């Protein structure tokens, strides 16, 4: 009996006033009560704002030199971020867009007596444009970044939050102008439309925090299997 009281007391300590927070319309969010009335997006809503894709080490690119098939090829950027081509020589591709690299190759070929070179560069595959997702997610790891990548989509890429994740303790680490910065976000608040889903960029690190309360509750349940069914707590 004493053991049962201790377990119930600890469970009560972990519990609190909870419940689903109802959605309410704000300046950023319009709540539609009737799901059938949710309007369809227009064409502009279906595309994200342009975000340039930058070439990085070990990316694979294709280079097409108009009317010069011997110079057209597919190649991998080396570990230092450079590419080498006949006549053009070695060119630094790191941090350039496909268009900027094409301009650099044209300038190099022009200096090697290629008359009016026309170069097109396409990024075939990228291993440098990735985000690191760590902490309490189902599958931590490196994930490719697209133009539409946001915090919620990044977490979804990692198969969602784990059992012990804290929705209000999600940190995004980013380097801006050589300075390391960190932002703290609440995924639950983003889901409710309290504020916008933040954009995620290449080289960001997303770390989802751990909830000690949830772990303690699981330990309580494992210590008292007979009470597992009726022992219910609302965890914050």
Secondary structure, 3 states (H helix, E strand, C coil): CHHHHHHHHHHHHHCCCCCCCCCCCCCCCCCCCCHHHCCCCCHHHHCCCCCCCCCCCCCEEEEEECCCCCCCEEEECCCCCEEEECCCEEEECCCCCHHHHHHHHHHHHHHCCCCCCCEEEEEEECCCCEEEEEECECCCEEEECCCCCEHHHHHHHCCCECCCEEEEEEEEEEEECCEEEEEEECHHHHHCCCCCCCECCCCCEEEEEECHHHHHHHHHHHHCHHHCCCCCCCCC
